[in-house]
């Protein structure tokens, strides 16, 4: 097992290539925040409290619409429900941790730390808390700095749609969906989720289509999933 300092530095080193994707995303989120009517302290506090670019983007798109808090919360929950699954996946692969260390690890959990963490866990070195924190903290600090810079300079962008910022969420989620395309029943789940979301958008409107599509996709995935015990029993004749 590597010394803790070596694991931290290795995690920081591995995070470096991802900074080039995290930084511009953070600047866009900061820009969306200030253009939605929030101040720099609000945008900064939001980023400090929850490290989730997709849900932050959704919030700043819904915030100017004057929607009730519960509607925004449901939309954010649907967007970030995948983190519940992420936490189960990464929690089993981390070395045995105390509750404070596990909570710190889960607070910093997002798409990159999950993907890199699982890859590391499958290697001979294994996934240690120090490696994971070196990776995740570097991304977190980069995110905060980029969001603040975006909020500072975002006031000079009078029309975010003019520079294509309104396409950020669709492109981001399309990339996430493509990452799951090889999973069992993926096509069926995507089709049902997209279909329900489209119907709700047409007949009810935004942002209810986000929650409806997400819930529909989760229900279909749960119904089509085969429990491990059943898989085992099917192999017994």
TABELPE-V913298 format. One record per run of one state. SS is the DSSP state (H for helix, E for strand, - for the rest). FROM is the first residue (numbers start at 1). TO is the last residue. Records with the same first field share a line. If there is no record, write none. Layout:
SS->FROM-TO / FROM-TO
This chain:
-->1-3 / 36-39 / 50-52 / 64-68 / 81-81 / 94-98 / 108-110 / 122-128 / 157-159 / 164-164 / 180-185 / 204-207 / 225-227 / 235-237
H->4-35 / 40-49 / 53-63 / 69-80 / 82-93 / 99-107 / 111-121 / 129-156 / 160-163 / 165-179 / 186-203 / 208-224 / 228-234
